Amino acid sequence: MIEKQFTLKHYLALALIVVAVAIASIDPLEFEAYLLHQAGTVFMLIVLLLTFKKVGLDYASFCCYLVFLLIHIIGAHYLYSYVPYNQWLLYFFNFDLDQSMDWSRNMYDRLVHFSYGLLLYPFVYRCFQVWLPTAKPFSLFLLVIQFVMASSVFYELLEWGLSIGLSPEDAENYNGQQGDMWDAHKDMFLATIGAILTGIVQLVKQKTLIEK
């Protein structure tokens, strides 16, 4: 159900993000890089709130958007490259993900980019649905995929532009390339794959509803 009015459940979800930001702001690994990342959080929250009031969102799409922000906020605290996800898995489940996947770098940044496409697809789909009310579901699917790809390119260019004005150490802390020259390409690819997966699931659900 599309909603345009905030209710208790929306305020509770937003409160969780506020608490997460407050906790993440306690002794982050590198404060300047943390502020740069959290500037993005503020921008995305403003976009969410304005879009919710203007075009409306269902609660699932609203929550998916906030889950992505939560993943990003955790990454911002640890500069992405140092999120101890593997240590957490070892402690709670005695499972070494990095070793089992033969990963030599911290992969949390890959998760964030994949989640961008996977979790923000419903939000972007809703925007195109309102702007192009006569467009067919498959056309909207293609538009969302293109948007995710284009916005990923824009983000990587913005990240590069910001890094130019930083010291090499600060640039590495902000970018989190970890020595991978293909980092930007892989990030954009994963965002696209995430969007395609959510899009396919949504198309199948829509087709099933039509057939019923």
C-alpha positions in Angstrom: 0.0 0.0 0.0 1.4 3.4 -1.0 1.5 5.9 1.8 2.3 9.6 2.0 1.7 10.2 5.7 4.2 9.3 8.3 2.9 6.9 11.0 4.4 5.4 14.1 6.1 2.6 12.2 7.8 5.1 10.0 9.0 7.2 12.9 10.3 4.0 14.7 12.3 3.0 11.5 13.7 6.5 11.2 14.6 6.5 15.0 16.6 3.3 14.4 18.7 5.2 11.8 19.2 8.1 14.2 20.4 5.8 16.9 22.7 4.0 14.4 24.3 7.3 13.4 24.7 8.3 17.0 26.5 5.0 17.9 28.6 5.1 14.7 29.7 8.7 15.6 31.4 7.4 18.7 35.1 7.2 18.0 35.1 6.4 14.3 38.3 5.2 12.8 39.0 8.4 10.8 36.7 11.3 11.6 37.1 13.4 8.4 36.4 10.4 6.1 33.5 9.5 8.4 32.0 12.9 8.0 32.3 12.7 4.2 30.4 9.4 4.3 27.8 10.7 6.7 27.2 13.7 4.4 25.9 11.1 2.0 23.6 9.7 4.7 22.1 13.0 5.3 21.6 13.7 1.6 19.9 10.3 1.1 17.6 10.8 4.1 16.5 14.1 2.7 15.8 12.5 -0.7 13.8 9.7 1.0 11.7 12.1 3.1 10.9 14.4 0.2 10.1 11.5 -2.1 7.8 9.9 0.5 5.8 13.1 0.9 5.6 13.9 -2.8 5.1 10.5 -4.6 4.5 8.1 -1.7 6.1 4.7 -0.9 5.0 1.4 0.5 6.4 0.5 3.8 8.6 -2.3 2.4 10.3 0.1 0.0 10.7 2.6 2.8 12.4 0.0 5.0 14.6 -1.4 2.2 15.9 2.2 1.7 16.7 2.5 5.4 18.3 -0.9 5.6 20.7 0.2 2.9 21.5 3.4 4.9 22.1 1.2 8.0 24.6 -0.9 6.1 26.3 2.3 4.8 26.4 3.8 8.4 28.2 0.8 9.7 30.7 1.0 6.9 31.2 4.7 7.5 32.3 4.0 11.1 34.9 1.5 10.0 36.0 3.3 6.8 34.4 0.4 4.9 37.8 -1.3 4.5 38.0 -2.3 8.2 34.5 -3.5 9.0 35.2 -6.7 11.1 32.5 -8.8 9.5 34.7 -11.9 9.4 35.6 -11.5 13.1 31.9 -11.2 13.9 31.1 -14.4 11.9 34.0 -16.2 13.6 32.8 -15.1 17.1 29.1 -15.8 16.7 29.1 -18.7 14.2 32.7 -20.0 14.2 32.6 -19.5 10.4 35.5 -18.0 8.4 33.9 -16.4 5.4 37.0 -14.8 4.0 38.9 -18.1 4.1 36.0 -20.1 2.6 35.6 -17.7 -0.3 39.4 -17.3 -0.7 39.1 -13.5 -0.2 42.3 -11.5 0.5 40.7 -8.2 1.0 37.8 -6.8 3.1 34.6 -7.2 1.0 32.3 -5.0 3.0 32.4 -2.3 0.4 31.3 -4.8 -2.2 28.3 -5.6 0.0 27.3 -2.0 0.2 27.4 -1.5 -3.6 25.5 -4.7 -4.1 22.9 -3.6 -1.6 22.5 -0.3 -3.3 21.0 -2.0 -6.4 19.3 -4.7 -4.4 17.6 -2.5 -1.8 17.0 0.7 -3.6 15.4 -0.8 -6.7 11.8 -0.5 -5.2 12.4 3.1 -4.4 13.7 4.1 -7.8 11.0 1.9 -9.5 8.3 3.9 -7.6 9.7 7.2 -8.8 9.7 6.1 -12.4 6.3 4.6 -12.0 4.9 8.0 -11.0 6.8 10.0 -13.6 5.9 7.6 -16.4 2.5 6.2 -15.5 1.9 4.6 -18.9 5.2 2.7 -19.0 5.0 -1.0 -18.9 6.7 -3.0 -16.0 9.5 -4.3 -18.2 10.2 -0.7 -19.5 10.4 0.5 -15.9 12.7 -2.4 -15.0 15.1 -1.4 -17.8 14.9 2.3 -16.7 15.7 1.4 -13.1 18.7 -0.8 -14.1 20.0 2.1 -16.3 19.5 4.5 -13.4 21.5 2.3 -11.0 24.3 2.0 -13.5 24.4 5.7 -14.3 24.2 6.7 -10.6 27.0 4.2 -9.8 29.2 5.8 -12.4 28.4 9.3 -11.0 29.2 8.2 -7.5 32.6 6.7 -8.6 33.4 9.9 -10.4 32.4 12.0 -7.4 34.5 9.8 -5.1 37.4 10.3 -7.5 36.9 14.0 -7.6 36.8 14.3 -3.8 39.9 12.1 -3.5 42.0 14.5 -5.7 41.9 17.1 -2.9 42.9 14.7 -0.2 46.2 13.3 0.9 47.1 9.8 -0.5 46.3 8.3 2.9 43.0 10.1 3.4 42.0 9.3 -0.2 42.6 5.6 0.4 40.7 5.8 3.7 37.7 7.4 1.9 37.8 5.3 -1.3 38.7 2.0 0.2 40.2 0.6 -3.0 42.6 -1.6 -1.0 45.0 -1.7 -3.9 42.4 -3.0 -6.4 42.7 -1.1 -9.7 39.4 -2.5 -10.8 37.6 -1.6 -7.6 35.2 1.0 -9.2 34.3 -1.4 -12.1 33.5 -4.2 -9.7 31.4 -1.9 -7.4 29.3 -0.7 -10.4 28.9 -4.3 -11.6 27.7 -5.5 -8.2 25.2 -2.6 -7.9 23.8 -3.5 -11.3 23.5 -7.2 -10.4 21.7 -6.3 -7.2 19.2 -4.2 -9.1 18.7 -6.9 -11.7 17.9 -9.6 -9.0 15.3 -7.4 -7.3 13.9 -6.4 -10.6 13.4 -10.0 -11.8 11.7 -11.0 -8.5 9.4 -8.0 -8.8 8.6 -8.8 -12.5 7.8 -12.4 -11.6 5.5 -11.3 -8.7 3.7 -8.8 -11.0 3.2 -11.5 -13.7 1.9 -13.9 -11.1 -0.6 -11.3 -9.8 -1.8 -10.6 -13.4 -2.3 -14.3 -14.2 -4.4 -14.7 -11.0 
